[in-house]
Amino acid sequence: MRQVHPCNQRLGECGQIAHVMDLLDGDLKRRRHISDADVTDAINWVERIALAIGTVLG
């Protein structure tokens, strides 16, 4: 069975981060490379924000 990279699994959980983050200078026709580390950093940031919101809301 083929293993799915954890970044790819988590990306599905967080929506379409890569589709927004890879725009080069906001140009809809130009894209930049996104590494696994970039995706992981973005997902970790979203998780930290969600935890902070959860803490504030109790």
PyMOL Python script that loads the backbone (N, CA, C, O; Angstrom):
from pymol import cmd

cmd.read_pdbstr("""\
ATOM      1  N   MET A   1       0.845  -1.182   0.000  1.00  0.00           N
ATOM      2  CA  MET A   1       0.000   0.000   0.000  1.00  0.00           C
ATOM      3  C   MET A   1       0.888   1.242   0.000  1.00  0.00           C
ATOM      4  O   MET A   1       1.854   1.323   0.758  1.00  0.00           O
ATOM      5  N   ARG A   2       0.559   2.193  -0.842  1.00  0.00           N
ATOM      6  CA  ARG A   2       1.337   3.427  -0.975  1.00  0.00           C
ATOM      7  C   ARG A   2       1.075   4.339   0.216  1.00  0.00           C
ATOM      8  O   ARG A   2      -0.075   4.581   0.584  1.00  0.00           O
ATOM      9  N   GLN A   3       2.142   4.839   0.810  1.00  0.00           N
ATOM     10  CA  GLN A   3       2.005   5.763   1.929  1.00  0.00           C
ATOM     11  C   GLN A   3       1.834   7.181   1.422  1.00  0.00           C
ATOM     12  O   GLN A   3       2.495   7.595   0.470  1.00  0.00           O
ATOM     13  N   VAL A   4       0.957   7.911   2.052  1.00  0.00           N
ATOM     14  CA  VAL A   4       0.737   9.314   1.715  1.00  0.00           C
ATOM     15  C   VAL A   4       1.566  10.153   2.681  1.00  0.00           C
ATOM     16  O   VAL A   4       1.545   9.930   3.892  1.00  0.00           O
ATOM     17  N   HIS A   5       2.292  11.113   2.133  1.00  0.00           N
ATOM     18  CA  HIS A   5       3.114  11.996   2.967  1.00  0.00           C
ATOM     19  C   HIS A   5       2.210  12.742   3.938  1.00  0.00           C
ATOM     20  O   HIS A   5       1.143  13.213   3.544  1.00  0.00           O
ATOM     21  N   PRO A   6       2.623  12.860   5.219  1.00  0.00           N
ATOM     22  CA  PRO A   6       1.794  13.552   6.222  1.00  0.00           C
ATOM     23  C   PRO A   6       1.376  14.958   5.811  1.00  0.00           C
ATOM     24  O   PRO A   6       0.278  15.402   6.147  1.00  0.00           O
ATOM     25  N   CYS A   7       2.243  15.662   5.088  1.00  0.00           N
ATOM     26  CA  CYS A   7       1.878  17.021   4.640  1.00  0.00           C
ATOM     27  C   CYS A   7       0.687  16.970   3.707  1.00  0.00           C
ATOM     28  O   CYS A   7      -0.194  17.828   3.773  1.00  0.00           O
ATOM     29  N   ASN A   8       0.651  15.975   2.840  1.00  0.00           N
ATOM     30  CA  ASN A   8      -0.462  15.856   1.900  1.00  0.00           C
ATOM     31  C   ASN A   8      -1.757  15.514   2.625  1.00  0.00           C
ATOM     32  O   ASN A   8      -2.821  16.009   2.254  1.00  0.00           O
ATOM     33  N   GLN A   9      -1.682  14.680   3.647  1.00  0.00           N
ATOM     34  CA  GLN A   9      -2.878  14.349   4.419  1.00  0.00           C
ATOM     35  C   GLN A   9      -3.400  15.579   5.135  1.00  0.00           C
ATOM     36  O   GLN A   9      -4.598  15.859   5.113  1.00  0.00           O
ATOM     37  N   ARG A  10      -2.504  16.308   5.765  1.00  0.00           N
ATOM     38  CA  ARG A  10      -2.911  17.471   6.536  1.00  0.00           C
ATOM     39  C   ARG A  10      -3.392  18.610   5.651  1.00  0.00           C
ATOM     40  O   ARG A  10      -4.238  19.400   6.070  1.00  0.00           O
ATOM     41  N   LEU A  11      -2.872  18.708   4.440  1.00  0.00           N
ATOM     42  CA  LEU A  11      -3.307  19.769   3.534  1.00  0.00           C
ATOM     43  C   LEU A  11      -4.795  19.641   3.250  1.00  0.00           C
ATOM     44  O   LEU A  11      -5.509  20.643   3.208  1.00  0.00           O
ATOM     45  N   GLY A  12      -5.263  18.425   3.056  1.00  0.00           N
ATOM     46  CA  GLY A  12      -6.681  18.214   2.822  1.00  0.00           C
ATOM     47  C   GLY A  12      -7.533  18.692   3.976  1.00  0.00           C
ATOM     48  O   GLY A  12      -8.666  19.133   3.779  1.00  0.00           O
ATOM     49  N   GLU A  13      -6.990  18.604   5.192  1.00  0.00           N
ATOM     50  CA  GLU A  13      -7.728  19.028   6.372  1.00  0.00           C
ATOM     51  C   GLU A  13      -7.843  20.543   6.458  1.00  0.00           C
ATOM     52  O   GLU A  13      -8.780  21.053   7.072  1.00  0.00           O
ATOM     53  N   CYS A  14      -6.934  21.252   5.870  1.00  0.00           N
ATOM     54  CA  CYS A  14      -6.879  22.710   6.036  1.00  0.00           C
ATOM     55  C   CYS A  14      -7.362  23.474   4.810  1.00  0.00           C
ATOM     56  O   CYS A  14      -7.148  24.683   4.722  1.00  0.00           O
ATOM     57  N   GLY A  15      -7.981  22.827   3.904  1.00  0.00           N
ATOM     58  CA  GLY A  15      -8.505  23.526   2.741  1.00  0.00           C
ATOM     59  C   GLY A  15      -7.488  23.631   1.630  1.00  0.00           C
ATOM     60  O   GLY A  15      -6.734  22.690   1.378  1.00  0.00           O
ATOM     61  N   GLN A  16      -7.463  24.748   0.979  1.00  0.00           N
ATOM     62  CA  GLN A  16      -6.656  24.886  -0.222  1.00  0.00           C
ATOM     63  C   GLN A  16      -5.507  25.861  -0.018  1.00  0.00           C
ATOM     64  O   GLN A  16      -5.313  26.788  -0.804  1.00  0.00           O
ATOM     65  N   ILE A  17      -4.760  25.641   1.035  1.00  0.00           N
ATOM     66  CA  ILE A  17      -3.638  26.533   1.351  1.00  0.00           C
ATOM     67  C   ILE A  17      -2.690  26.669   0.168  1.00  0.00           C
ATOM     68  O   ILE A  17      -2.295  27.776  -0.197  1.00  0.00           O
ATOM     69  N   ALA A  18      -2.331  25.550  -0.423  1.00  0.00           N
ATOM     70  CA  ALA A  18      -1.348  25.584  -1.504  1.00  0.00           C
ATOM     71  C   ALA A  18      -1.844  26.373  -2.705  1.00  0.00           C
ATOM     72  O   ALA A  18      -1.048  27.006  -3.400  1.00  0.00           O
ATOM     73  N   HIS A  19      -3.131  26.344  -2.955  1.00  0.00           N
ATOM     74  CA  HIS A  19      -3.658  27.042  -4.123  1.00  0.00           C
ATOM     75  C   HIS A  19      -3.589  28.555  -3.979  1.00  0.00           C
ATOM     76  O   HIS A  19      -3.559  29.275  -4.978  1.00  0.00           O
ATOM     77  N   VAL A  20      -3.563  29.030  -2.769  1.00  0.00           N
ATOM     78  CA  VAL A  20      -3.440  30.460  -2.529  1.00  0.00           C
ATOM     79  C   VAL A  20      -1.981  30.857  -2.346  1.00  0.00           C
ATOM     80  O   VAL A  20      -1.539  31.889  -2.852  1.00  0.00           O
ATOM     81  N   MET A  21      -1.241  30.032  -1.621  1.00  0.00           N
ATOM     82  CA  MET A  21       0.128  30.370  -1.259  1.00  0.00           C
ATOM     83  C   MET A  21       1.106  30.311  -2.426  1.00  0.00           C
ATOM     84  O   MET A  21       2.186  30.898  -2.354  1.00  0.00           O
ATOM     85  N   ASP A  22       0.749  29.620  -3.486  1.00  0.00           N
ATOM     86  CA  ASP A  22       1.726  29.477  -4.565  1.00  0.00           C
ATOM     87  C   ASP A  22       1.637  30.559  -5.628  1.00  0.00           C
ATOM     88  O   ASP A  22       2.388  30.520  -6.603  1.00  0.00           O
ATOM     89  N   LEU A  23       0.743  31.521  -5.466  1.00  0.00           N
ATOM     90  CA  LEU A  23       0.677  32.620  -6.423  1.00  0.00           C
ATOM     91  C   LEU A  23       1.951  33.454  -6.311  1.00  0.00           C
ATOM     92  O   LEU A  23       2.379  33.792  -5.207  1.00  0.00           O
ATOM     93  N   LEU A  24       2.539  33.775  -7.419  1.00  0.00           N
ATOM     94  CA  LEU A  24       3.766  34.563  -7.436  1.00  0.00           C
ATOM     95  C   LEU A  24       3.393  36.029  -7.570  1.00  0.00           C
ATOM     96  O   LEU A  24       2.928  36.471  -8.620  1.00  0.00           O
ATOM     97  N   ASP A  25       3.601  36.774  -6.498  1.00  0.00           N
ATOM     98  CA  ASP A  25       3.277  38.212  -6.458  1.00  0.00           C
ATOM     99  C   ASP A  25       1.820  38.493  -6.825  1.00  0.00           C
ATOM    100  O   ASP A  25       1.521  39.520  -7.434  1.00  0.00           O
ATOM    101  N   GLY A  26       0.921  37.591  -6.460  1.00  0.00           N
ATOM    102  CA  GLY A  26      -0.496  37.789  -6.717  1.00  0.00           C
ATOM    103  C   GLY A  26      -0.919  37.572  -8.154  1.00  0.00           C
ATOM    104  O   GLY A  26      -2.091  37.755  -8.484  1.00  0.00           O
ATOM    105  N   ASP A  27       0.005  37.187  -9.016  1.00  0.00           N
ATOM    106  CA  ASP A  27      -0.295  36.948 -10.428  1.00  0.00           C
ATOM    107  C   ASP A  27      -0.956  35.579 -10.573  1.00  0.00           C
ATOM    108  O   ASP A  27      -0.353  34.556 -10.248  1.00  0.00           O
ATOM    109  N   LEU A  28      -2.188  35.564 -11.058  1.00  0.00           N
ATOM    110  CA  LEU A  28      -2.945  34.315 -11.165  1.00  0.00           C
ATOM    111  C   LEU A  28      -2.352  33.330 -12.173  1.00  0.00           C
ATOM    112  O   LEU A  28      -2.714  32.153 -12.159  1.00  0.00           O
ATOM    113  N   LYS A  29      -1.458  33.778 -13.040  1.00  0.00           N
ATOM    114  CA  LYS A  29      -0.886  32.898 -14.061  1.00  0.00           C
ATOM    115  C   LYS A  29       0.500  32.398 -13.707  1.00  0.00           C
ATOM    116  O   LYS A  29       1.036  31.524 -14.388  1.00  0.00           O
ATOM    117  N   ARG A  30       1.094  32.945 -12.640  1.00  0.00           N
ATOM    118  CA  ARG A  30       2.456  32.530 -12.258  1.00  0.00           C
ATOM    119  C   ARG A  30       2.420  31.917 -10.868  1.00  0.00           C
ATOM    120  O   ARG A  30       1.807  32.464  -9.951  1.00  0.00           O
ATOM    121  N   ARG A  31       3.074  30.787 -10.722  1.00  0.00           N
ATOM    122  CA  ARG A  31       3.093  30.062  -9.454  1.00  0.00           C
ATOM    123  C   ARG A  31       4.524  29.826  -9.001  1.00  0.00           C
ATOM    124  O   ARG A  31       5.428  29.681  -9.824  1.00  0.00           O
ATOM    125  N   ARG A  32       4.725  29.787  -7.702  1.00  0.00           N
ATOM    126  CA  ARG A  32       6.041  29.472  -7.163  1.00  0.00           C
ATOM    127  C   ARG A  32       6.010  28.059  -6.592  1.00  0.00           C
ATOM    128  O   ARG A  32       4.946  27.509  -6.306  1.00  0.00           O
ATOM    129  N   HIS A  33       7.187  27.490  -6.435  1.00  0.00           N
ATOM    130  CA  HIS A  33       7.299  26.150  -5.863  1.00  0.00           C
ATOM    131  C   HIS A  33       6.952  26.198  -4.379  1.00  0.00           C
ATOM    132  O   HIS A  33       7.350  27.128  -3.678  1.00  0.00           O
ATOM    133  N   ILE A  34       6.224  25.217  -3.906  1.00  0.00           N
ATOM    134  CA  ILE A  34       5.912  25.089  -2.489  1.00  0.00           C
ATOM    135  C   ILE A  34       6.509  23.782  -2.001  1.00  0.00           C
ATOM    136  O   ILE A  34       6.187  22.714  -2.520  1.00  0.00           O
ATOM    137  N   SER A  35       7.372  23.865  -1.009  1.00  0.00           N
ATOM    138  CA  SER A  35       8.001  22.670  -0.470  1.00  0.00           C
ATOM    139  C   SER A  35       7.122  22.042   0.610  1.00  0.00           C
ATOM    140  O   SER A  35       6.161  22.655   1.076  1.00  0.00           O
ATOM    141  N   ASP A  36       7.458  20.828   0.997  1.00  0.00           N
ATOM    142  CA  ASP A  36       6.767  20.175   2.103  1.00  0.00           C
ATOM    143  C   ASP A  36       6.881  21.023   3.368  1.00  0.00           C
ATOM    144  O   ASP A  36       5.932  21.116   4.146  1.00  0.00           O
ATOM    145  N   ALA A  37       8.036  21.633   3.568  1.00  0.00           N
ATOM    146  CA  ALA A  37       8.246  22.470   4.751  1.00  0.00           C
ATOM    147  C   ALA A  37       7.324  23.693   4.735  1.00  0.00           C
ATOM    148  O   ALA A  37       6.801  24.085   5.779  1.00  0.00           O
ATOM    149  N   ASP A  38       7.121  24.294   3.565  1.00  0.00           N
ATOM    150  CA  ASP A  38       6.205  25.431   3.445  1.00  0.00           C
ATOM    151  C   ASP A  38       4.790  25.033   3.857  1.00  0.00           C
ATOM    152  O   ASP A  38       4.115  25.755   4.592  1.00  0.00           O
ATOM    153  N   VAL A  39       4.357  23.878   3.373  1.00  0.00           N
ATOM    154  CA  VAL A  39       3.010  23.388   3.676  1.00  0.00           C
ATOM    155  C   VAL A  39       2.888  23.099   5.167  1.00  0.00           C
ATOM    156  O   VAL A  39       1.903  23.478   5.801  1.00  0.00           O
ATOM    157  N   THR A  40       3.880  22.433   5.717  1.00  0.00           N
ATOM    158  CA  THR A  40       3.855  22.112   7.143  1.00  0.00           C
ATOM    159  C   THR A  40       3.812  23.375   7.985  1.00  0.00           C
ATOM    160  O   THR A  40       3.049  23.446   8.949  1.00  0.00           O
ATOM    161  N   ASP A  41       4.611  24.370   7.642  1.00  0.00           N
ATOM    162  CA  ASP A  41       4.614  25.645   8.372  1.00  0.00           C
ATOM    163  C   ASP A  41       3.240  26.316   8.327  1.00  0.00           C
ATOM    164  O   ASP A  41       2.754  26.812   9.343  1.00  0.00           O
ATOM    165  N   ALA A  42       2.628  26.330   7.167  1.00  0.00           N
ATOM    166  CA  ALA A  42       1.309  26.959   7.021  1.00  0.00           C
ATOM    167  C   ALA A  42       0.254  26.226   7.842  1.00  0.00           C
ATOM    168  O   ALA A  42      -0.578  26.855   8.496  1.00  0.00           O
ATOM    169  N   ILE A  43       0.292  24.916   7.808  1.00  0.00           N
ATOM    170  CA  ILE A  43      -0.679  24.124   8.561  1.00  0.00           C
ATOM    171  C   ILE A  43      -0.463  24.300  10.057  1.00  0.00           C
ATOM    172  O   ILE A  43      -1.425  24.436  10.812  1.00  0.00           O
ATOM    173  N   ASN A  44       0.787  24.298  10.485  1.00  0.00           N
ATOM    174  CA  ASN A  44       1.071  24.504  11.910  1.00  0.00           C
ATOM    175  C   ASN A  44       0.589  25.871  12.376  1.00  0.00           C
ATOM    176  O   ASN A  44       0.100  26.006  13.498  1.00  0.00           O
ATOM    177  N   TRP A  45       0.722  26.887  11.525  1.00  0.00           N
ATOM    178  CA  TRP A  45       0.242  28.226  11.857  1.00  0.00           C
ATOM    179  C   TRP A  45      -1.279  28.213  12.028  1.00  0.00           C
ATOM    180  O   TRP A  45      -1.803  28.788  12.982  1.00  0.00           O
ATOM    181  N   VAL A  46      -1.980  27.562  11.109  1.00  0.00           N
ATOM    182  CA  VAL A  46      -3.446  27.471  11.202  1.00  0.00           C
ATOM    183  C   VAL A  46      -3.843  26.742  12.482  1.00  0.00           C
ATOM    184  O   VAL A  46      -4.785  27.150  13.162  1.00  0.00           O
ATOM    185  N   GLU A  47      -3.131  25.669  12.813  1.00  0.00           N
ATOM    186  CA  GLU A  47      -3.434  24.928  14.036  1.00  0.00           C
ATOM    187  C   GLU A  47      -3.223  25.790  15.280  1.00  0.00           C
ATOM    188  O   GLU A  47      -4.023  25.737  16.214  1.00  0.00           O
ATOM    189  N   ARG A  48      -2.148  26.584  15.297  1.00  0.00           N
ATOM    190  CA  ARG A  48      -1.896  27.466  16.448  1.00  0.00           C
ATOM    191  C   ARG A  48      -3.000  28.510  16.586  1.00  0.00           C
ATOM    192  O   ARG A  48      -3.441  28.805  17.696  1.00  0.00           O
ATOM    193  N   ILE A  49      -3.442  29.061  15.476  1.00  0.00           N
ATOM    194  CA  ILE A  49      -4.533  30.041  15.504  1.00  0.00           C
ATOM    195  C   ILE A  49      -5.815  29.390  16.031  1.00  0.00           C
ATOM    196  O   ILE A  49      -6.516  29.964  16.864  1.00  0.00           O
ATOM    197  N   ALA A  50      -6.112  28.186  15.536  1.00  0.00           N
ATOM    198  CA  ALA A  50      -7.322  27.474  15.988  1.00  0.00           C
ATOM    199  C   ALA A  50      -7.257  27.185  17.491  1.00  0.00           C
ATOM    200  O   ALA A  50      -8.252  27.342  18.198  1.00  0.00           O
ATOM    201  N   LEU A  51      -6.100  26.766  17.970  1.00  0.00           N
ATOM    202  CA  LEU A  51      -5.947  26.515  19.411  1.00  0.00           C
ATOM    203  C   LEU A  51      -6.125  27.788  20.218  1.00  0.00           C
ATOM    204  O   LEU A  51      -6.754  27.773  21.276  1.00  0.00           O
ATOM    205  N   ALA A  52      -5.573  28.890  19.721  1.00  0.00           N
ATOM    206  CA  ALA A  52      -5.724  30.176  20.425  1.00  0.00           C
ATOM    207  C   ALA A  52      -7.180  30.595  20.478  1.00  0.00           C
ATOM    208  O   ALA A  52      -7.658  31.067  21.510  1.00  0.00           O
ATOM    209  N   ILE A  53      -7.880  30.427  19.378  1.00  0.00           N
ATOM    210  CA  ILE A  53      -9.315  30.780  19.342  1.00  0.00           C
ATOM    211  C   ILE A  53     -10.081  29.898  20.320  1.00  0.00           C
ATOM    212  O   ILE A  53     -10.936  30.380  21.063  1.00  0.00           O
ATOM    213  N   GLY A  54      -9.769  28.596  20.316  1.00  0.00           N
ATOM    214  CA  GLY A  54     -10.422  27.672  21.240  1.00  0.00           C
ATOM    215  C   GLY A  54     -10.165  28.033  22.696  1.00  0.00           C
ATOM    216  O   GLY A  54     -11.056  27.912  23.536  1.00  0.00           O
ATOM    217  N   THR A  55      -8.943  28.478  22.996  1.00  0.00           N
ATOM    218  CA  THR A  55      -8.598  28.873  24.352  1.00  0.00           C
ATOM    219  C   THR A  55      -9.389  30.121  24.776  1.00  0.00           C
ATOM    220  O   THR A  55      -9.896  30.194  25.895  1.00  0.00           O
ATOM    221  N   VAL A  56      -9.481  31.077  23.886  1.00  0.00           N
ATOM    222  CA  VAL A  56     -10.205  32.315  24.194  1.00  0.00           C
ATOM    223  C   VAL A  56     -11.688  32.039  24.374  1.00  0.00           C
ATOM    224  O   VAL A  56     -12.318  32.591  25.277  1.00  0.00           O
ATOM    225  N   LEU A  57     -12.249  31.193  23.524  1.00  0.00           N
ATOM    226  CA  LEU A  57     -13.690  30.904  23.604  1.00  0.00           C
ATOM    227  C   LEU A  57     -14.030  29.940  24.737  1.00  0.00           C
ATOM    228  O   LEU A  57     -15.179  29.842  25.169  1.00  0.00           O
ATOM    229  N   GLY A  58     -13.011  29.238  25.203  1.00  0.00           N
ATOM    230  CA  GLY A  58     -13.212  28.322  26.338  1.00  0.00           C
ATOM    231  C   GLY A  58     -13.818  27.067  25.884  1.00  0.00           C
ATOM    232  O   GLY A  58     -14.063  26.172  26.693  1.00  0.00           O
TER     233      GLY A  58
END
""", "prot")
cmd.dss("prot")
cmd.show_as("cartoon", "prot")
cmd.util.cbc("prot")
cmd.orient("prot")
